[in-house]
Amino acid sequence: MSVHYGKASPSSMSNAILFLMLCKTGLRGKLQTFPGKMVNTVYSDEEKGIQDKESKEESILAMLGIIGTILNLVVIIFVYIYTTL
């Protein structure tokens, strides 16, 4: 049993490249992407209720983040004005 180190033979490299190209084209036919948003429409009533609740929580948290950022900017402006006087 002999072990060869160094460059691979050209035929084995071409076979590997051919194999990879076949896999790529095979997968391209099976995987299709669609423009727009993918939506799973098979939800139970319980899952819809959970998603609505999570969506409402996320919107509340986003609004609190925006309000916090605005208040932080107001504080920074007042501190800047106070320190420059």
C-alpha positions as CSV (number, residue, x, y, z in Angstrom):
1,M,0.0,0.0,0.0
2,S,1.6,3.2,-1.1
3,V,0.6,6.8,-0.1
4,H,1.1,9.5,-2.7
5,Y,1.6,13.1,-1.5
6,G,1.5,16.1,-3.8
7,K,-0.9,17.1,-6.5
8,A,-4.0,15.1,-7.4
9,S,-4.2,13.6,-10.9
10,P,-6.0,15.7,-13.5
11,S,-8.6,13.0,-14.1
12,S,-9.6,12.8,-10.4
13,M,-9.8,16.6,-10.2
14,S,-12.0,16.8,-13.3
15,N,-14.2,14.0,-11.9
16,A,-14.6,15.9,-8.7
17,I,-15.4,19.2,-10.5
18,L,-17.9,17.4,-12.7
19,F,-19.5,15.8,-9.6
20,L,-19.8,19.2,-7.9
21,M,-21.3,20.8,-11.0
22,L,-23.9,18.0,-11.2
23,C,-24.8,18.4,-7.6
24,K,-25.2,22.1,-8.0
25,T,-27.4,21.8,-11.0
26,G,-29.4,19.1,-9.4
27,L,-30.0,21.2,-6.3
28,R,-30.9,24.2,-8.3
29,G,-33.8,22.4,-9.9
30,K,-35.1,21.2,-6.5
31,L,-34.7,24.5,-4.6
32,Q,-36.8,27.3,-5.9
33,T,-36.9,30.8,-4.4
34,F,-39.9,33.0,-4.8
35,P,-39.8,36.8,-4.6
36,G,-41.6,38.3,-1.7
37,K,-42.4,37.1,1.7
38,M,-42.8,33.4,2.4
39,V,-45.7,32.7,4.7
40,N,-46.8,29.4,6.3
41,T,-50.6,29.5,6.0
42,V,-51.3,26.3,7.9
43,Y,-51.7,27.6,11.5
44,S,-54.0,26.5,14.2
45,D,-56.1,28.9,16.1
46,E,-53.8,28.6,19.1
47,E,-50.7,29.4,17.0
48,K,-52.4,32.4,15.5
49,G,-53.2,33.7,19.0
50,I,-49.6,33.2,20.2
51,Q,-48.3,34.9,17.1
52,D,-50.7,37.9,17.5
53,K,-49.6,38.2,21.2
54,E,-45.9,38.1,20.3
55,S,-46.4,40.6,17.5
56,K,-48.2,43.0,19.9
57,E,-45.4,42.5,22.5
58,E,-42.8,43.3,19.8
59,S,-44.5,46.4,18.7
60,I,-44.8,47.6,22.3
61,L,-41.2,47.0,22.9
62,A,-40.2,48.8,19.7
63,M,-42.3,51.8,20.8
64,L,-40.7,51.8,24.2
65,G,-37.3,51.7,22.6
66,I,-38.1,54.7,20.4
67,I,-39.5,56.7,23.4
68,G,-36.4,55.8,25.5
69,T,-34.1,57.0,22.7
70,I,-36.0,60.3,22.3
71,L,-35.9,60.9,26.1
72,N,-32.2,60.1,26.2
73,L,-31.6,62.7,23.5
74,V,-33.6,65.3,25.4
75,V,-31.5,64.6,28.5
76,I,-28.3,64.9,26.5
77,I,-29.4,68.3,25.1
78,F,-30.4,69.6,28.5
79,V,-27.1,68.5,30.0
80,Y,-25.2,70.1,27.1
81,I,-27.1,73.4,27.5
82,Y,-26.6,73.3,31.3
83,T,-22.8,72.7,31.1
84,T,-22.2,75.4,28.5
85,L,-23.9,78.2,30.5
